[in-house]
Amino acid sequence: KCQGKPTLDWSKRMRIALGTARGLLYLHEQCNPKIIHRDVKAANILLDEGFEAVVGDFGLAKLLDRRDSHVTTAVRGTVGHIAPEYLSTGQSSEKTDVFGFGMLLLELVTAQRAMGAGSALYQKGMFLDW
């Protein structure tokens, strides 16, 4: 919950979630080559005046040939939004983005940052410890 800003109503949260899901589906299934974003988080979801969501900031994105199941690379992304298998193996796939989307959904539902510096989950070190 942001200080001094009203909480989004449920219809806006749903619109953001569905728009983000549609964007990720497009990147994963309709682009050729498909695109793995690798940093799905609230700050990378752009909203228009009607709260239509657009996935943005492709600075960490990877293009995948349809025959590839993953990319092995140095792990990059935002702490708390990095999929555990990507963190431990360096291999990213669509599942990497699905984990980040799940963390985004957690933030939308709770109206709180999942891994803020004051969060008990953050203080424990990783959301996965929870």
Summary of the structure (lengths in Angstrom):
residues: 130
radius of gyration: 15.0
end to end distance: 20.6
largest distance: 48.2
contacts: 346
relative contact order: 0.16
helix: 42%
strand: 12%
